[in-house]
Amino acid sequence: MSASPQAAEASVTLYARIKDELRALIRDGTYKPLDQLPSESDMTARFGVSRITVRQALGDLQNEGVIFKVQGKGSFVARPKTDQDLSRLQGFAEAMSDSGHVAKNRVLSFRKLAADAYVAGKLRLEEGTEVCQILRLRFVDSEPISVDISYVSAELGDRLKKADLATRDIFLIFEHDYGIKLGNAELSIEATTVADDVAGHLRLDAGAPILRIERTTFTAAGQPLDFEYLFYRGDAFRYHLNIARQPARQ
Amino acid sequence: MSASPQAAEASVTLYARIKDELRALIRDGTYKPLDQLPSESDMTARFGVSRITVRQALGDLQNEGVIFKVQGKGSFVARPKTDQDLSRLQGFAEAMSDSGHVAKNRVLSFRKLAADAYVAGKLRLEEGTEVCQILRLRFVDSEPISVDISYVSAELGDRLKKADLATRDIFLIFEHDYGIKLGNAELSIEATTVADDVAGHLRLDAGAPILRIERTTFTAAGQPLDFEYLFYRGDAFRYHLNIARQPARQ
């Protein structure tokens, strides 16, 4: 992209050096998680380089997940993220306790309503059938991390009404209290911006990025049991998984 | 949340009706993908309801992925997303061709550089070892959908230099041209905002949400082969997968 290979080489070295220095300042705790970094002009002056070089270094660190930018505010140090293994179908509290965290839930609402076409289709019901909608705000180590909107049949909803949804996963209640065998779940995962209601619960600014999941959980017999929208804070959560390679065609 | 159950019931019905009407207008093509919806005040007037009710309906449609909001601009109809099965370790072109799409790549840069501590760790090399970095912009049906930053050993890089990276997946080149058996990959998946350089390539506004993936691919013998940062447009791409339930502990 540059006219002279030598100039390009020098600029690569310069911005690599600034990246390294910023990384070191974050590692040694000079800048802590969620701290704001100095402004671009401060860094330009401090490092004695052009603004383009500073921007390149910051852009790289952003791509690497080390820092994040907030429009009109500046660059901040990313905080460590809660990790969940996506290759296992687990309740959230179950997964969090496996990794040494404490998960709690707050039930925001619990009500019956007529299933719209999409939810009804997922649960293989007629549109308009009465279903139970459960809104939960989920906390990890006392920080709000996700909003879960779950739809189950009205009958299951009546049973869940008496359950301890503040500390227990719905999956475990199904399995251990109701003797329902879970089979599998179908998920979709995408990145989007948070809607205002969810932003309020998760204490996010308008326009903040979130992971949006749709999940349908089936019984071992293949009957849909539970359809959910899950919204995870982009700045606080990530999935990880391990995939094996199957033979490919040429 | 409301003082009177009857008032709450009426408002649920009202906003459910507006959701249904908007969904119908999107389904019948009155509002097409990426079209802007009327403003909140237009809808308030058109439906004869309060702004709170309109906002609730729009918030729900946003949570359901039917529409998206752009800060300071308004609400827009979401476009259909390209889907990739996350339970299979596949090259992107391979996966796209499986679902009837045409994938192409543009190599943005191909260079050698000293691996930083993070990249070196992922490839199990000493920090500062020379590696090859390949930046590719990936298109589905002529639309830019992702930026991939791949790191391989300098030696593999020299071989890839001669390969057709515009139409072929690196995975397939490894397997079919070099006879390297792929084993598995480790991934992390999170939602974040796009960095400026990636935004430019993907034609996204500043602050747009993206899926950020880190992927390390291993040979069948367990040797790391390829470490990548993948950035997918949040508005154009989603993953899906199917997970089986393993027996849980109480």
Interface residues (C-beta under 8 A of the other chain):
Chain A: M1 V12 A16 K19 D20 R23 R55 Q56 G59 D60 Q62 N63 E64 G65 F68 K69 Q71 K81 D83 L86 S87 R88 L89 Q90 G91 E94 S109 L113 A114 D116 A117 Y118 I149 F171 L172 E175 H176 L182 G183 N184 A185 E186 L187 S188 I189 E190 A191 T192 T193 A195 D196 D197 V198 A206 G207 P209 I210 L211 R212 E214 A220 Y229 F231 Y232 G234 D235 F237 R238 Y239 H240 L241 N242 I243 A244 R245 Q246 A248 R249 Q250
Chain B: M1 V12 A16 K19 D20 R23 R55 Q56 G59 Q62 N63 E64 G65 F68 K69 Q71 K81 D83 L86 S87 R88 L89 Q90 G91 E94 S109 L113 A114 D116 A117 Y118 I149 F171 L172 E175 H176 L182 G183 N184 A185 E186 L187 S188 I189 E190 A191 T192 T193 A195 D196 D197 V198 A206 G207 P209 I210 L211 R212 E214 A220 Y229 F231 Y232 G234 D235 F237 R238 Y239 H240 L241 N242 I243 A244 R245 Q246 A248 R249 Q250
